[in-house]
């Protein structure tokens, strides 16, 4: 996604940490992109 600076994925824990520019993307943008790949988003 445009605005993502970096991300770290931990598959064994099912977690992702995302560093992003809030002026270009928001949580709903991430949620939609992740769900479109077939994954569930939990906060």
Backbone as a printed PyTorch tensor [residue, N CA C, xyz], in Angstrom:
tensor([[[  0.8380,  -1.1880,   0.0000],
         [  0.0000,   0.0000,   0.0000],
         [  0.8770,   1.2430,   0.0000]],

        [[  0.4450,   2.2390,  -0.7280],
         [  1.1400,   3.5120,  -0.7150],
         [  1.0450,   4.0950,   0.6910]],

        [[  2.1440,   4.4940,   1.2610],
         [  2.1700,   5.0520,   2.6050],
         [  2.7800,   4.1310,   3.6400]],

        [[  2.9930,   2.8600,   3.2900],
         [  3.6270,   1.9210,   4.2170],
         [  5.1350,   2.1170,   4.1400]],

        [[  5.7400,   2.4080,   5.2910],
         [  7.1870,   2.5920,   5.3570],
         [  7.9110,   1.2770,   5.5900]],

        [[  7.3350,   0.4290,   6.4610],
         [  7.9330,  -0.8730,   6.7460],
         [  6.8960,  -1.7600,   7.4250]],

        [[  7.1580,  -3.0630,   7.4050],
         [  6.2960,  -4.0030,   8.1140],
         [  7.1310,  -5.1900,   8.5720]],

        [[  6.7200,  -5.7690,   9.6970],
         [  7.3690,  -6.9530,  10.2520],
         [  6.2630,  -7.9680,  10.5220]],

        [[  6.4170,  -9.1620,   9.9640],
         [  5.4130, -10.2100,  10.1120],
         [  5.9870, -11.3390,  10.9530]],

        [[  5.2330, -11.7790,  11.9600],
         [  5.6020, -12.9270,  12.7790],
         [  4.5340, -13.9890,  12.5440]],

        [[  4.8170, -14.9200,  11.6420],
         [  3.8330, -15.9380,  11.2820],
         [  3.5000, -16.8740,  12.4360]],

        [[  4.4830, -17.2060,  13.2590],
         [  4.2230, -18.1340,  14.3620],
         [  3.2630, -17.5380,  15.3870]],

        [[  3.2740, -16.2290,  15.5540],
         [  2.3600, -15.5530,  16.4810],
         [  1.1220, -15.0070,  15.7750]],

        [[  1.1390, -14.9790,  14.4460],
         [  0.0150, -14.4260,  13.6980],
         [ -0.0940, -12.9260,  13.8580]],

        [[  1.0610, -12.2500,  13.9370],
         [  1.0790, -10.8060,  14.1760],
         [  1.8250, -10.0720,  13.0710]],

        [[  1.4510,  -8.8060,  12.8990],
         [  2.1630,  -7.9320,  11.9720],
         [  2.2850,  -6.5550,  12.6150]],

        [[  3.4360,  -5.9420,  12.4530],
         [  3.6690,  -4.5740,  12.9230],
         [  3.9260,  -3.7200,  11.6890]],

        [[  3.1750,  -2.6170,  11.5620],
         [  3.2640,  -1.7810,  10.3660],
         [  3.6220,  -0.3540,  10.7500]],

        [[  4.6490,   0.1870,  10.0960],
         [  5.0380,   1.5880,  10.2440],
         [  4.5450,   2.2920,   8.9880]],

        [[  3.7250,   3.3560,   9.1640],
         [  3.0980,   3.9670,   7.9950],
         [  2.9150,   5.4680,   8.1500]],

        [[  2.6680,   6.1150,   7.0330],
         [  2.3980,   7.5490,   6.9700],
         [  0.8870,   7.7440,   7.0850]],

        [[  0.4350,   8.3080,   8.2030],
         [ -0.9960,   8.4820,   8.4490],
         [ -1.6650,   9.4140,   7.4500]],

        [[ -0.8940,  10.1960,   6.7220],
         [ -1.4660,  11.0880,   5.7140],
         [ -1.7930,  10.3580,   4.4140]],

        [[ -1.2950,   9.1280,   4.2630],
         [ -1.5030,   8.3830,   3.0180],
         [ -2.3800,   7.1470,   3.1770]],

        [[ -2.4180,   6.5680,   4.3590],
         [ -3.1800,   5.3290,   4.5630],
         [ -3.6530,   5.2830,   6.0150]],

        [[ -4.7560,   4.5490,   6.2630],
         [ -5.2820,   4.4330,   7.6190],
         [ -5.6140,   2.9680,   7.9220]],

        [[ -6.1040,   2.7240,   9.1210],
         [ -6.3990,   1.3560,   9.5470],
         [ -7.3560,   0.6530,   8.5890]],

        [[ -8.3940,   1.3480,   8.1610],
         [ -9.3710,   0.7110,   7.2730],
         [ -8.7350,   0.2770,   5.9550]],

        [[ -7.7680,   1.0360,   5.4730],
         [ -7.0470,   0.6500,   4.2620],
         [ -6.2690,  -0.6370,   4.4690]],

        [[ -5.5980,  -0.7520,   5.6230],
         [ -4.8700,  -1.9830,   5.9510],
         [ -5.8300,  -3.1550,   6.0880]],

        [[ -6.8990,  -2.9300,   6.8370],
         [ -7.8690,  -3.9900,   7.1020],
         [ -8.4180,  -4.5480,   5.7930]],

        [[ -8.8120,  -3.6770,   4.8970],
         [ -9.3630,  -4.1130,   3.6140],
         [ -8.3330,  -4.8890,   2.7940]],

        [[ -7.1140,  -4.3910,   2.7320],
         [ -6.0660,  -5.0590,   1.9540],
         [ -5.7510,  -6.4400,   2.5240]],

        [[ -5.7010,  -6.5570,   3.8410],
         [ -5.3990,  -7.8370,   4.4920],
         [ -6.5480,  -8.8210,   4.2910]],

        [[ -7.7740,  -8.3580,   4.4950],
         [ -8.9310,  -9.2390,   4.3240],
         [ -9.0850,  -9.6810,   2.8680]],

        [[ -8.7200,  -8.8300,   1.9260],
         [ -8.7830,  -9.2040,   0.5090],
         [ -7.8170, -10.3360,   0.1740]],

        [[ -6.8250, -10.5570,   1.0340],
         [ -5.8800, -11.6570,   0.8430],
         [ -6.3200, -12.9200,   1.5850]],

        [[ -7.4960, -12.8630,   2.2390],
         [ -8.0510, -14.0360,   2.8980],
         [ -7.7010, -14.1730,   4.3660]],

        [[ -7.1840, -13.1120,   4.9910],
         [ -6.8010, -13.1610,   6.3980],
         [ -7.7980, -12.3950,   7.2510]],

        [[ -7.8800, -12.7690,   8.5210],
         [ -8.7380, -12.0990,   9.4850],
         [ -7.9370, -11.0140,  10.2000]],

        [[ -8.5790,  -9.8840,  10.4540],
         [ -7.9280,  -8.7800,  11.1560],
         [ -8.5270,  -8.6680,  12.5510]],

        [[ -7.6600,  -8.7170,  13.5750],
         [ -8.0780,  -8.5430,  14.9710],
         [ -7.2630,  -7.4130,  15.5640]],

        [[ -7.8690,  -6.6480,  16.4330],
         [ -7.1480,  -5.5720,  17.1240],
         [ -7.0360,  -5.9120,  18.5810]]])
